Amino acid sequence: MAGDISPQRRQEIIMKATRRGFITPKEMAELMGVSYGAVTLWVKNGLLKAEKEDGRTRIALEDALAFRRPTRKLSASDVRRIREMAGRFSHADIAEQFGIHPSYVGLILRGKRRENVR
């Protein structure tokens, strides 16, 4: 997962995308602080509109800037799967798969959240 980027890098990405009129999924991932895979999943699932041109995925700049990271509720089966994945995957990888924050994965695994799900 990408970390925080500097204000200069953020501005550089936005300026470059403004000149082109679109942003790439890789740039979108860097701006949002998520992996490239997360952005492609958002596109695949219809949460983020993108188009292909010359074999490359492009996201309209206005769509990218208006986009808000999806949030979701976890079902009981999701919580069970998270517990099963513990030890084999990092909290960040699990969190990305379920659209939650890595610290919430830790809370689930320590029994501080969703303790009623067995």
Secondary structure, 3 states (H helix, E strand, C coil): CCCCCCHHHHHHHHHHHHHHCEECHHHHHHHHCCCHHHHHHHHHCCCCCCEEECCEEEEEHHHHHHCCCCCCCCCHHHHHHHHHHECCECHHHHHHHHCCCHHHHHHHHCCCCCCCCC
